[in-house]
């Protein structure tokens, strides 16, 4: 089934996934950063103080996310989404009316766990659970909400701040969320038609699978195969973006060129997401897992070794392609390796890793810079870390390729022996 027919046939659920990932932007760093200057002025804070508040809130949401994220497997999609939306709205309202500095981490926490965490979790988990054929396309199409939000929401928020002020703009954001999410759920999502699609086992055993705990998931070799990739991608992207203007100054580039480069990043990421879906459906995500970080490594090497301002474009394009393709691959691979029945529990753990790494990345890079080291050290360290993770990713091959080849070799060897015996008899 081609993209267009797939979209037409599943347009209601796909649009829900796209909507949730897009609205998750209200809890993402790129949008909340727009409010930082106003918060610093309003509460007489320093950059270090508000950064600490933000990091504490982000780390707290990362640790809580596995506990609340698993319930998407146990309650209805509508109820889970409405409760997450309520948390999101309360955080936006608190941020708008707050007059005490010590409540800022609370507001940040609500926005991070509901926006960055649960809204994205709901979108990708629903695509993973309710699609089997075309699951890769569904995850890719829903993931397009992230670049869509990056393109549209900052423009909207800046316009609102200029029009009504930063506090009132938060209330408008809350109104947008409260109108769009409940209304869409009521009119377009029929839970009676939502069926969890689980791959059949090779033995044909249809008995219910034993529910595993989050601790058992985290102890598994499969978890430790995927976790480093997810951590290093979010860690590096967030760290490099957080200091993108400082990097521009270090390289002698203008801020305008760096801003233009961000557009190329978004476009490359969107195209990679669109291409990833059909490829995953046809070949499985396992085939691409060891390779998707290689363009990212090339991007870091470009910005480290080359000083020409034009290197911004291959840097952003390679990084965007790797991030876009990687997000689709990691989401699909979690279903392929863990199954769809308890994918909410699985995804919540990996989502917490992503949130945690997004808090750790800027902090580690900041420590390196404050210690007096140049960005060359950051580029070298990031390259080595990326290389190590890429190498360990190839551990997936023996499980799914070498063992299969060994089995086929044995099968052919037995067949050869059979014909030898047959020939001897005749």
C-alpha positions, 0 to 999 in steps of 0.5 A: 500500500502506498503512502497516499492510500495508507493515509486515506485509510487510516487518516483519523488515527494518523492525524491523532499521532501527528497532532500529539507530537506537534503539541508536544512542542509546548514542552520541548526545549526549543519552545520553552527557551523563548520564555527564558528571558522573560522569566529571568527578568520577572524573577530576577534570576541568573542564567545558571539558576534557571538552567538548574531549575530546568535540569531538575525538572527534566531529570525528575520527569525522566525518573517518573515517566516509566511509572506513569508511562506504563499505564497506557497499556492498562487504561483506555487511550482517551482517558490516558490522553485526557489526564495527560492533557489536564497535567499539561494545562495545569502546568501552563496555567501555573506558569502564567499566574506564578509569582514565586521563583520556587514554583518555576521547577514545578511548572517546568516539571509539568510541561516536561513530563506532559509535553515532551514526555507523555504527548510524544509517548501517547503518539508513538505508542498508539502507532506502535500498538494499533498498526501492524501492516504499515507500522513503520509508515504510521510511526514516521507520519506521526513523527512528522509532528515534531518538525512541524511543531518546530516550524510553526509553534515558535512563530506562533508563540513569538507573535502571541508574546508580542501581541498579548504578553508572555503570561497571557500567551501561555493561556492562549497556548492552554486554550489551543491544547484544550480545544484541539485534544478533547475535541479530536478525541470525542469526534474522531477516535473510536476506541472500539475499533482500536485493536492491539496488533501483536506479531504471531510467534513462530510456533503459532502459540497464541496464549497470553504473554506473561507480563514482564516488569520494568526491572526485567526489561532493563536487565535484558540484553535487548534493552542494553543493545538499544539504550546507548543509541537512544541516549547518545542521539538525544545527548548529542543533539541537545548538547550541540543545539543548546550551544549552537550560537556559541559554536557559531562564535567559536567557528567564526560563523554568523548567527544568520547562517546557523539559523538558516542551517536549522531549516535544512536540519528540519527539512532533512529530518522530515524527508528522512522520516518519510523515507524511513517508514516504507523501508522499515515496513519492507526490510524491518528496523533491525537491518538499519539499526547499526547504520543510522548514526553514521551520518551523525558521526560524519556531521560532527567530523565535518564541523570539527575538521572544516572551518568554511561557513558552508559546512553548516549545510552538510552538518545540519543535513547529515545530523537531521537525516540521522535524527529523523531516520533514527527516531523512526527506527528506534520506535519501530525496533522497540516493537519488533524486539519487545512486542506490542502488548506491553509496548507502553511500558517498554516505550516509557523506559526508553522515553525516560532515557531520552528525557534524561539524556536531553538534560545531561547533554547541555550540562556536560557540554557546559562543564567542558566549556566552563573548564576552559576547553574549546569546542574542539574537545567537545567535537572529539569527545562526541565523535569517539562516543558516537563511534563506540555506540555505532560499533556496539550496535553491530551486536544486533547482527549475529542475533538476526543474521549470523544465526539465520545463515548458520541455520540455513547452512546446516539445512543445506548440509543435511540436504546434501547428505541426503542426496549423497545417501540417495545416490549411494543407494542407487 
